């Protein structure tokens, strides 16, 4: 995981970045992505558009301010796992620790609706998902000393990244996450009839 900024300059940069992201999300949720301009976001965050673009490369990136941290966290879950902990169990714990609190956030339904209803954000999300899958698959492959395109590693990365979408609509999201990881650990079993 990334460490908290320690120096004054780093803290100020992090605070500015967060202010920009918060302003963007608030405006996007209030009025819709397409109805909000970059200048409005910069004004709401009390920064220049130049400063905004120093922190975010595009308007779409504003809706995904934790992108870099999430990708780094996935890779760290594999590479920095405790001795004796399997890759799948490390990823299970990472998803439980990071995704469940996000899924429980009161704005999550509105945020998901915003992403789903905005073609530019959906496309950005899909390209981000692909990049995360590539990074996670490569980290898994490195752990086993195989090529980055090894099908076992690529498939595991993609399945893990799909767990939030599989669990999102479930009443007990934790149980759903656990069930999918159980399938990844033990293999698929036919459902039992009652």
Residue pairs with C-beta under 8 A, 6 or more apart in sequence:
1 69
1 72
1 73
1 76
2 68
2 69
2 72
2 73
5 11
5 13
5 14
13 55
16 45
16 47
16 51
16 55
17 55
17 56
17 65
18 65
19 45
19 46
19 47
20 41
20 42
20 45
20 47
20 51
20 52
20 55
20 56
20 62
20 65
21 56
21 62
21 65
22 45
23 41
23 44
23 45
24 36
24 41
24 44
24 45
24 62
24 63
24 65
25 62
25 63
25 65
25 107
25 111
26 44
27 36
27 40
27 41
27 44
28 36
28 62
28 63
28 114
29 107
29 110
29 111
29 114
32 114
32 118
33 59
33 63
33 114
33 118
33 120
33 121
34 118
34 120
38 49
38 52
38 59
39 49
41 52
41 62
42 48
42 49
42 51
42 52
45 52
56 62
56 65
58 124
59 120
60 120
60 121
60 123
60 124
61 67
61 124
63 114
63 115
63 121
63 124
64 124
64 125
64 128
67 128
70 98
70 132
71 131
71 132
71 135
73 94
73 98
74 91
74 94
74 132
74 135
74 136
74 139
74 160
74 161
75 135
75 136
75 139
77 90
77 91
77 93
77 94
78 87
78 90
78 91
78 136
78 139
78 140
78 143
79 139
79 142
79 143
81 87
81 89
81 90
82 90
87 140
87 143
87 156
88 156
88 181
88 184
88 185
89 185
91 156
91 160
91 181
92 177
92 178
92 181
95 160
95 163
95 164
95 177
95 181
96 174
96 177
96 178
99 163
99 164
99 167
99 177
100 173
100 174
100 177
102 108
103 164
103 167
103 168
103 173
104 173
105 111
112 168
114 121
115 121
115 122
115 125
116 122
129 161
132 157
132 161
133 154
133 157
133 158
133 161
134 148
134 157
136 157
136 160
136 161
137 148
137 149
137 150
137 153
137 154
137 156
137 157
137 158
138 148
138 153
140 153
140 156
140 157
141 147
141 148
141 149
141 150
141 153
142 148
144 150
144 153
146 152
146 153
156 184
159 180
159 184
160 184
163 177
163 180
163 181
166 176
166 180
167 173
167 176
167 177
167 180
170 176
183 189
